[in-house]
Amino acid sequence: MRNGRGRPGHPELHPAGRCLDHVKWLVKWFALGTVLDPFMGGGTTLEACKAAGLPAIGIDIEERWCDMAARRVAQFSLGLAV
């Protein structure tokens, strides 16, 4: 999925995967700060933001895609001061 669309039926590839190079280009030219991806899917946008050094927030209704995206970008949780 990293450089193309996922294959339907494959458990590790999102069926609507996006080309990482294209998303990196979009992030480079249009991201002005923290990027919010409310339909994160496999995490291509998060990976592009990580490569660009930009903060990003990803949300998805399917837990399996959230897990996959977290593994993809080696995401970790930050403690928030309350």
Rosetta blueprint (number, residue, H / E / L):
1 M L
2 R L
3 N L
4 G L
5 R L
6 G L
7 R L
8 P L
9 G L
10 H L
11 P L
12 E L
13 L L
14 H L
15 P L
16 A L
17 G L
18 R L
19 C L
20 L H
21 D H
22 H H
23 V H
24 K H
25 W H
26 L H
27 V H
28 K H
29 W H
30 F H
31 A L
32 L L
33 G L
34 T L
35 V E
36 L E
37 D E
38 P L
39 F L
40 M L
41 G L
42 G L
43 G L
44 T H
45 T H
46 L H
47 E H
48 A H
49 C H
50 K H
51 A H
52 A H
53 G L
54 L L
55 P L
56 A E
57 I E
58 G E
59 I L
60 D L
61 I L
62 E L
63 E H
64 R H
65 W H
66 C H
67 D H
68 M H
69 A H
70 A H
71 R H
72 R H
73 V H
74 A L
75 Q L
76 F L
77 S L
78 L L
79 G L
80 L L
81 A L
82 V L
